[in-house]
Amino acid sequence: MRPGRVVCAGEALVDLAATPAGTPLAAATRLRMLQGGSPANVAVGLCALGVPAALLGTVGADALGSFLVDALRRRGVDTTRTHAVAARTGLVFLSIDRRGERAFLPAREGTADNLLHPRHLGPRPVAGACWVHHSSGPLRPAAGTDALRRLRAAARAGGLPISVDVNLRPGVWPSVRANVTAVRRALDGVDVVKANLDEARALTGARTVDGALRGLRGLCTRLAVVTLGGRGAVALGEGGPVTAAARRVRVVDTTGAGDAFMAALIAGLLGGAAAWEGAGLRRVLARANRAGAAACRVLGATTCWRLPH
């Protein structure tokens, strides 16, 4: 494994989940406050898997921002690149039905997660890094798009792999089309891209799994991965498609399942060239499926991961 940290760039958010599961938000009398935000969740998962990770992002200079930074530090995440800014911390209200499927009600307009800026990268944005990962969250504002573009350029100059989790969020974008366009632009030169089937279809226009996978592979340089929920995942790299089935579990909350999958995927791919194709890639996908399934068994995006000793 290449030494260094995985730099995860993007949003850290406070998730407010209606409890118990199955309670509609309109009828909720209890909300559980949880650490969320896709790149933050990936960083937590990586640390739990023994891979050092840092979060490059912005939180509010408020009590909720402090809650997030403390939660990440307890999980072993390097927060020296997590900046407190003069804005409210972003919130997402979660309503989880009895099948574990969640509905988002974001409160993220003008919040800190939208304020990532090139100045937050510092003079050596990938110093000590072994991999760079980001979501689509910071791509809405021009400054965030520029920050991620510069981060990717620094990673390429340093010979570091780059991964992107598509994470389409139409509820916080003017339209699905705007979200898709921004993501497609950000994939230029990216090594690994991961999307669920709906996202892959939106990005490629394909309807079949194989068509969506091949279309996604055409948008990156090395490896495309499409997650299929309870059916597992499929990937396409230099060789042919590789599939790994998922185990059935009792689903409590699907929040963070894709992020747990992503953390295990990155951890596996850091294992060397054999992990990128064939049987090696199938083993990596199987472990990633297990991580995603574990996230589904509990409430909260990172609750499944054990605290470091």
N, C-alpha and C positions, 0 to 999 in steps of 0.2 A: 504494500500500500504506500502510495506517495505521501511523504510527511507534510503536515500543514493542516490548516483548518478549511472547512467548507464555508465560504462566505455566502450566506443566504440574504438576499436583498429584497426589501419590500415591507409589507404592512405587519404591524402587531396591533391587534384589536382586542377589545373586551367583548366576550360573548356573554349575553344574558339569556340563559335558557329557562323557559317555563318548566317548572317541576310540579308534580311528577310528570314523566313522559306521557304524552297523549293529551295534555292540558292545552287548549287553545290559548293564544296570547290574550285574547279579549276576556277570558275567564280566569286568567292566572292571578293567584294571590301570592305566589312565591317565585322569585327569579334567582337562579344560581349564577354567580359571577365566575367566569372561567377565562383563562388566557386563550386567545385565538389569533387568527391571522395566518394565512397559509405559509409564508416563508418562516415565520416564527415557529409554527408547528413543526415544520421540516427540521429546523435547527434543533428543537427539543428531541425529536426522534433520532437524529444523528448522534447527539450526545449520549442518549440512552443505549445506542448500538456501539458505543465506544469510538465514535468518529468525532473529533473536536469540531465545533461549529460556532460561528459568530453571526449575529444579526446586524446587518447594515440597514438602518431604517430610522423612522421618526415616530416619537410618541409625544403626547401632550405633557407640558410642564405642570401636571396636576396630579391629584391623588390616584386617578386611574392609570396614568402613565407610570407612576411609581409602583403600582400594583403589578403592571406588566413586567417592568424591569426586574422587580424582586422575584416574580414567578420564573422568569427566564434564568436568572442567576441561580436560583435553587435547583434548576434542572441542568446546570452546568454550561449554559450558553454564555459565550463571551459577548458582553453588552458594551464593550468599549466603543463600538461603532454605532450604538443605538443612541440617537440624539433626542434630547428633550427640547421641544420648540413651543413657541407662544401660540398654542391652539389647543382646542379640546381633543382629548383622546377619542378615537373612533369607537363606536359601539355597533354591535349587531345583536338584535333581539332574535331569539331562536324559538320556534315552535316545532316540537318533535311529535309526530303522530305515533300511534301504537305499533306501527311497522318499523319505526326508527327513522323514517324519512323526515327531513327537516325543511322548514320554510324560513327564509331569511327576511327580516325587516331591518335594513341597514339605517343607521344614523351616522352618516359619514360625509355629509356635505360640509366643506370647509374645515374638516378635522385634520389632526396632525398627520395621519397616514397619507394625506395628499401632498405633503410638503417636502418630500425627498428632493434634494437639490444637489447639483454637481459639487458644491462646496463641502457636502457631507462625506464625499469620498476621500478627501485628504490628498496629500501629494503622492502617496503610494497605496492605491486602493486595494491591490491584491498582495500586498506584502504578507508573507507567511501563509498564503493560501495554497490549497491543492486543487480547488474546484470552486466554480462560481455558479450559483443557482439563483433564479429569481422567478417571481410570479408576474401576472399582468397588472397587479394592483396599482403600481406607481405610474403606469403608462397613460393615465388620463390627463394629468397636467403636462405641459411642455417641459417644465423643469425636471419632472420625474422621468420622462422619456429620455431626455438628454443625459441624466445621471446614469440610467441603465445602459444607454448606448456607450458612454465613456467607460463604464465598468466592464462591459463586454469587450471593448477594444483593448483595455488593459489586460484582461484575461487572455485574449488571443495573442497579444504581444508577449505574454509570459508563458505561452504554451499550455495554458490551463483549460481543462474541459469546461464547457458551459452547458447548463441545463435550464430549461424553462418549463414550468407547469402552466398550462394554458389558463385554467381557472377563469373561464368566462363568467362575468357577473353583470348581466344585463340590468339589474336593479340599480346599479350605481353608474351606469353609462347612459348617454342620451339614447342609444339604440344598440341592438345586437350587432348591426352592421359596423358601427363605429368601434365597438369592442373587438370584433373579428379583424377589422382592418389594422388596428393598432398592434394586435398580437402578431399578425402575419409579418408586419414590418420588423418587429422585434426578433423574429426567428432567423433573420439573415446571418449565416455563419455560426449558428448555434449547433452544438454537437448532439444534444439529446432533447427531445420534446416529448412531453407526456400530456395526454388528454383523455377524458372519458369519451365514450362513443358519441354522445350528443355534441360535444365540443369538436371532435374530429370531423363529424359530418358538417358542422357549421363552418369550419375552416376550409374544408376541401370541396364541399358540394356533393360528395359521394354519399350513397345511401347504404351500401353494404359494408360489413366490417372490413373485408379485404380491400375494398376501394378506399375507404377512409384511412386505413393503415398505410396503404401505398401513397395516397395523396399526402398524408402527414410526413411520410419519409422523404418526399420530395421537397419539404420545407426546411429540412435540417441536414446536417452533414454526415451523421454517423448512426443514430438510432432513434426510431420512433416507437412509442409505446402507447397503446390504447387499452384503457381499463374497461372491463365489461361487467362491473358489479359482481353479483353472485356467480357469474360465469367465468371469472378469472381475468386474465390479461393476455394480450398478444403483442409481440414486438417484431420489428423488422430492422435489421442492421445491414451488414455487408452480405450476409448469406440470405437464406430464405426465412419466411415467417417462423417465429417460435411462440408456442402457446403454453400456458400453464393454467390449470384449472384451480378454482378456489374451493376451499372447504366451507361447508354449510355451518353457520353459527346462529345463535339466537341474537337478533339485532335489537339493540337498545337505542343507538344513536349513530347515524352514519356520518356525522360531522367529523371531519379530520381523517376519514378513512383514506382519501386520496393523498393526503399529506404524509400519513404513516407509510403508505405504499412508496411515495417518492423518497422518503428518508432511507428506507431499506433498499430501494433501487440504487440510489447514489452510493450507499455503503457497499453494496455488492459490486458495482462497476469499478469502484476504487481498488478492487482486488486484483486487477491486472487484465491483460489482453484476452485471456481465455473466458473472462466473464462477459464479453461483449457479443458472443455468438454461440450457436449450437447448444450443447448440453450445459455449458457454463452459464449461458444466458437463461436457459430454462430454470436452473437452480436459483438464479438471482430473482427471476419473476416469481417463483414459488415462495421464496422468503418474503418478497414484497407483498404477495397476496396474503400471507399469514399475518403480516404486520397490519395490513388494511382490515383484515377480519377482526384482529384483536381490538382495534380502535372502535369497531362497531358494537362491541360487547358492553361498553360502558358509556356513561354520559360525559361528554366533553371531548374536545379534539385531541388532547394530549394525556388524558387521565390513564390511558392504558400503559404508558411508559413508567417504569419504576424510577424513583428518585435516585440519583447517584449517591454512593456511600460517602 
